[in-house]
Amino acid sequence: MSAFSGKTVLVTGGTGSFGQHFISVVLDRHDPLAVRVYSRDELKQYEMQRRFSDPRLRFLLGDVRDAERLRRAVQGADIVVHAAALKQVPACEYNPFEAVKTNTLGTQNVAEACIDADVWRAIALSTDKAVNPANLYGATKACAERLFVQANVYVGHGRTRLACVRYGNVVGSRGSVVPLFRDQADHGRLTLTDRRMTRFWITLDQAVAFVTRSIERMRGGEIFVPKIPSMRVVDLAEAIAPGIALGVTGIRPGEKLHEALLASEEARHTTDGGDCYVIEPEQPFWADRGREEGAPVPDGFSFTSDANTEWLGVDELRRLLAETTVERRAATAPAVA
Ligand SMILES: NC(=O)c1ccc[n+]([C@@H]2O[C@H](COP(=O)([O-])OP(=O)(O)OC[C@H]3O[C@@H](n4cnc5c(N)ncnc54)[C@H](OP(=O)(O)O)[C@@H]3O)[C@@H](O)[C@H]2O)c1
């Protein structure tokens, strides 16, 4: 039986790329009692309501910055998936206080609301940009990860367990590079910031399946990192528009040439969990929860997009793109978000 069966699930950011896909999978395959969407914009909720028309769905308007509203919203929820975030690197750089309020303080509010309402499982979504962050978005998410992991300290005798998942670029999500490249291809020229750039690659389906599995296996305090392949951004451009002219705009502030999903400093408390790495907390509360099964990763190990052992070439990228739903609203910057 699914961990979601008969449960009430709340998804912050439920109208986003991840949220909508996650909710459709949970409703179709996991038999929840109810699913609550928690987000700010009534239009997105209205559109989603029309798209899904499922009586188990509830639409709650609210901001993760609003602790009081959140506390009420999570009452009676068993599972909370925290996906709400500001995630565009340039927008976070230009609006730094807003990024902190939503991504960091908002995450603290979610953790506190979950503990106070005795929610059974809470999982927060994080990103490769949180590893050795080079921009404010990454820094807010790094802090959010720590808040969610360390919030387990406040649980006491309650049943709440909090954990994170951390993964790389979701292909085709809102504001990602794929819709940008497709829009640019219509105008005959693609721009990228640096020809050497590499990124991790995960599809929305894989991200949703990974979060679902992580909720089922978590003990509270882990950061789950899926083993996913890398791609060269020039190969992605070639897969989308073969032979097209490429403009190189130069690396943006806060952008990295390569991303990391696991830092070498994390290796000494990371286990190889088969299809994923599990970063375990270095805290006393973890001792009571048992160790992960699997071998520890070698000391000093890191998982980076340039040193990956799994790569997607042009043909494979083209095949995967053909199977992927891409949200057409493109990023405005020539970026690899
Ligand atoms: N997409 C990727 O490539 C990627 C990769 C790794 C990790 N992640 C993480 O995955 C999560 C989901 O990403 P996504 O691609 O689904 O993002 P998205 O499509 O931009 O959706 C973000 C959602 O958050 C809501 N939201 C934003 N600010 C909010 C606030 N203050 N209070 C409540 N809701 C708020 C938005 O709705 P309203 O605007 O209506 O509030 C929307 O529903 C994020 O945490 C992101 O950091 C994404």
The ligand as a Gaussian input file, in Angstrom:
#p B3LYP/6-31G(d) Opt

LIG

0 1
 N       12.844000      23.603000     -11.798000
 C       14.051000      23.161000     -11.535000
 O       14.905000      23.015000     -12.426000
 C       14.423000      22.816000     -10.111000
 C       15.623000      22.097000      -9.860000
 C       15.944000      21.768000      -8.555000
 C       15.093000      22.134000      -7.519000
 N       13.947000      22.846000      -7.783000
 C       13.096000      23.244000      -6.662000
 O       11.834000      22.623000      -6.846000
 C       10.817000      23.455000      -6.308000
 C        9.690000      23.613000      -7.310000
 O       10.174000      24.183000      -8.500000
 P        9.220000      24.453000      -9.735000
 O       10.042000      24.250000     -10.954000
 O        7.948000      23.700000      -9.579000
 O        8.943000      26.019000      -9.544000
 P        7.778000      26.910000     -10.180000
 O        7.178000      26.230000     -11.362000
 O        8.321000      28.278000     -10.332000
 O        6.673000      26.935000      -9.038000
 C        6.842000      27.644000      -7.847000
 C        5.558000      27.553000      -7.040000
 O        5.765000      28.216000      -5.802000
 C        4.674000      29.099000      -5.564000
 N        5.190000      30.185000      -4.731000
 C        6.183000      31.059000      -5.025000
 N        6.371000      31.900000      -3.999000
 C        5.496000      31.531000      -3.037000
 C        5.203000      31.991000      -1.724000
 N        5.879000      33.035000      -1.202000
 N        4.244000      31.379000      -0.998000
 C        3.556000      30.337000      -1.527000
 N        3.780000      29.835000      -2.750000
 C        4.739000      30.430000      -3.489000
 C        4.206000      29.516000      -6.959000
 O        2.846000      29.910000      -6.997000
 P        2.370000      31.436000      -6.722000
 O        3.252000      32.292000      -7.564000
 O        0.941000      31.440000      -7.105000
 O        2.551000      31.652000      -5.257000
 C        4.360000      28.183000      -7.690000
 O        3.234000      27.383000      -7.420000
 C       11.499000      24.756000      -5.882000
 O       11.720000      24.706000      -4.507000
 C       12.818000      24.738000      -6.613000
 O       13.812000      25.426000      -5.895000
 C       13.587000      23.169000      -9.064000

